[in-house]
Amino acid sequence: MILRYELKKVFSKKINRIVLIGTMLAAVVFSMFAIGGVQYTDGNGTTHAGVTASRRLADDKNRWAGELTGDRIALAVSSRKEMNSRYSYDVPDEEYGKTVQAYSDIIYFVIDVLTPDTGWDENVLYQLEDEQAEDLYNIYRENQQKMAEEYGKTPRQRQFLKEQYDKIDLPLTYEAKDSWDTLMVYVETYGMILTIVIGFLAAGVFVEEFRVRADAVFFASRYGRTKAAGSKVLAGLLIATIIYWAGMGILLLISLGVMGISGGGTLYQIDFPYSIYVMTYGQYCMLAVLGGYIASLLSASVTMLIAAKMRSANVAVCVPFFLFCVMQFIARALSDFLTFFKFTPDMLVNVIGCAKAPNIFQAGNLVFRQIPCVMLVYSALAVILLPLVYKSYHCYNLK
């Protein structure tokens, strides 16, 4: 009953209802952006975007779906080299829509394999012999070993990287994955918005009595410092959970419902061959969703603690914005110089960016990756802060 009352107080405020409705509408808007972000070129050279584009593109690319053997890679490379000899780099839209578009992901994979630690260079494709194209996976394995030697600073790190690369089953299995690829960008962006909104709403849970000057009555009541205080903490967690999964659920259902789920089982290595996270596109998307949820719980815990101690939401609501927005720019500028900035809270809403680089770290004999470490640390921190929130409110004005 007390919990229901706390939730009712939050959602009965007009400003909170407006923010909540706006947040749910943002999920619809972002899903439209995701759907519109996929473009398909037909055989006449006409480019289409919108509701049907993603499924038509998937149908076209899935002509190459299946096990990506050396022979099939060589066939795609041979076709692209022929196009280049006929049209140089400027392939007509009609020809692109008829042939090149269908195997473009395979071509990008080949170039990425051949340029493991250098900038994008399409010329390596045209310098590739047919025999080398058929033997691409051997080149891939050799480059994996080179990457392990380059990024592993100790023997244990090098061994760890080699073990991760060995988990990649070859040959890869391909299926068009543009719907997932596009969606993941908006999952992280919308997840960051949700963390800020949740922080704003959770901060108000612990300041309402002070705002209306009813704190003396609240703490003088029989359960004011016990059940009522505990209900406030639980209300903050429920707000974070309900709002996050409602908003993210809308985004995922609309986007995938329209674009389809083709490519959910394709390994992320088709785009980033040297990623040390061996997961499919569907799993990566869910990893990004989970990172956003952990960020939301952390946002709720931190803002509730600050609001409970300061008895004001003014400062508390600014903290999530700093942690998950401002910190991104700071970390981007300083992460190459200070390792600390590879573990800041904003990494929770930048999971896909973290997955692209083979960042590993070592403490004693323990070698670990960035994403699991960040998720584990901030999940624990979000939980550890809750007793502090309760204690801060429970002990208010006690001497």
Long-range contacts (C-beta under 8 A, 24 or more apart in sequence): 2-223, 2-227, 2-228, 2-231, 3-231, 3-234, 3-235, 3-238, 5-231, 6-205, 6-231, 6-232, 6-235, 7-235, 7-238, 7-239, 9-205, 9-208, 10-201, 10-204, 10-205, 10-235, 10-239, 13-204, 16-201, 16-204, 19-197, 19-200, 19-201, 20-197, 20-201, 20-243, 23-193, 23-194, 23-197, 23-243, 23-247, 24-246, 24-247, 24-250, 26-190, 26-193, 26-247, 27-190, 27-247, 27-248, 27-250, 27-251, 27-254, 28-250, 28-254, 30-186, 30-189, 30-190, 30-251, 31-186, 31-250, 31-251, 31-254, 31-255, 31-258, 32-254, 33-186, 34-182, 34-183, 34-185, 34-186, 34-251, 34-255, 34-259, 35-254, 35-255, 35-258, 35-259, 37-182, 37-185, 38-178, 38-179, 38-182, 38-259, 40-101, 41-93, 41-96, 41-97, 41-101, 42-97, 43-94, 43-97, 43-98, 44-94, 44-97, 45-92, 45-93, 45-94, 45-96, 45-97, 46-93, 46-97, 47-93, 51-258, 54-178, 54-179, 54-182, 54-258, 54-259, 54-260, 55-259, 55-260, 55-262, 57-101, 57-176, 57-178, 58-176, 58-178, 58-179, 58-260, 58-262, 58-263, 60-101, 60-102, 60-176, 61-101, 61-102, 61-103, 61-104, 61-105, 61-176, 61-178, 62-175, 62-176, 62-262, 63-102, 64-102, 64-103, 64-106, 64-174, 65-174, 65-175, 65-176, 66-173, 66-174, 67-171, 67-172, 67-173, 67-174, 68-106, 68-109, 68-171, 68-172, 68-173, 68-174, 69-171, 70-133, 70-134, 70-135, 70-136, 70-137, 70-171, 71-134, 72-106, 73-106, 73-110, 73-133, 73-134, 73-136, 74-130, 74-133, 74-134, 74-136, 76-103, 76-106, 76-107, 76-110, 77-107, 77-110, 77-125, 77-128, 77-130, 77-133, 78-130, 78-133, 79-103, 80-107, 80-125, 81-125, 81-126, 81-128, 84-126, 89-122, 105-174, 105-176, 105-177, 105-270, 105-271, 106-174, 108-271, 109-172, 109-270, 109-271, 109-273, 110-136, 112-271, 112-272, 112-273, 112-274, 113-139, 113-140, 113-143, 113-273, 114-139, 114-143, 116-143, 116-146, 116-147, 116-273, 116-274, 117-147, 117-150, 137-170, 137-171, 140-170, 140-273, 141-165, 141-170, 143-274, 144-168, 144-274, 147-274, 147-358, 151-358, 151-360, 152-360, 153-362, 154-362, 156-362, 156-365, 156-367, 157-360, 157-362, 157-367, 160-360, 160-367, 161-276, 161-358, 161-360, 164-276, 164-278, 165-274, 165-276, 167-278, 168-267, 168-269, 168-278, 169-267, 172-266, 172-267, 172-269, 172-270, 173-265, 173-266, 173-267, 174-266, 174-270, 175-262, 175-263, 175-265, 175-266, 176-262, 176-263, 177-262, 177-263, 177-264, 177-266, 177-270, 177-271, 177-281, 178-259, 178-263, 179-255, 179-256, 179-259, 179-260, 179-261, 179-262, 179-263, 180-261, 180-263, 180-264, 180-281, 180-282, 180-284, 180-285, 181-263, 181-271, 181-281, 182-259, 183-252, 183-255, 183-256, 183-259, 183-285, 184-281, 184-284, 184-285, 184-288, 184-352, 185-352, 186-251, 186-255, 187-248, 187-251, 187-252, 187-285, 187-288, 187-289, 187-292, 188-288, 188-291, 188-292, 188-349, 188-350, 188-351, 188-352, 190-247, 190-248, 190-251, 190-292, 191-244, 191-248, 191-288, 191-289, 191-291, 191-292, 191-293, 191-295, 191-296, 191-349, 192-292, 192-295, 192-324, 192-325, 192-349, 194-243, 194-244, 194-247, 194-248, 194-292, 194-296, 195-292, 195-295, 195-296, 195-298, 195-299, 195-320, 195-324, 195-349, 196-299, 196-320, 196-321, 196-324, 196-325, 197-243, 198-239, 198-240, 198-243, 198-244, 198-296, 198-299, 198-300, 198-320, 199-299, 199-300, 199-302, 199-303, 199-316, 199-317, 199-319, 199-320, 199-321, 200-303, 200-313, 200-317, 200-320, 201-239, 201-243, 202-236, 202-239, 202-240, 202-299, 202-300, 202-303, 202-304, 202-307, 203-303, 203-304, 203-306, 203-307, 203-313, 203-316, 203-317, 204-307, 204-313, 205-232, 205-235, 205-236, 205-239, 205-304, 205-307, 206-232, 206-236, 206-304, 206-307, 206-308, 206-311, 206-389, 206-393, 207-307, 207-311, 207-312, 207-313, 210-311, 210-312, 215-311, 215-396, 219-396, 219-397, 225-393, 225-394, 225-395, 225-396, 226-394, 229-390, 229-393, 229-394, 230-390, 232-304, 232-393, 233-304, 233-386, 233-389, 233-390, 236-300, 236-301, 236-304, 236-389, 237-297, 237-300, 237-386, 239-300, 240-296, 240-297, 240-299, 240-300, 241-293, 241-296, 241-297, 243-296, 244-292, 244-293, 244-296, 245-293, 248-289, 248-292, 248-293, 252-289, 268-355, 272-355, 272-356, 274-358, 275-355, 275-356, 275-358, 276-358, 276-360, 276-369, 277-355, 277-369, 277-371, 284-351, 284-352, 284-355, 287-351, 287-355, 287-371, 288-351, 288-352, 290-375, 291-347, 291-348, 291-349, 291-351, 291-371, 291-374, 291-375, 292-348, 292-349, 294-348, 294-375, 294-378, 294-379, 294-382, 295-324, 295-345, 295-348, 295-349, 295-378, 297-379, 297-382, 298-323, 298-345, 298-348, 298-378, 298-381, 298-382, 299-323, 299-324, 300-382, 301-381, 301-382, 301-383, 301-385, 301-386, 301-389, 302-385, 304-385, 304-389, 305-385, 305-388, 305-389, 305-392, 308-389, 308-392, 308-393, 308-396, 309-392, 311-396, 324-348, 324-349, 342-370, 343-370, 343-373, 343-374, 343-377, 345-378, 347-371, 347-374, 348-374, 348-375, 348-378
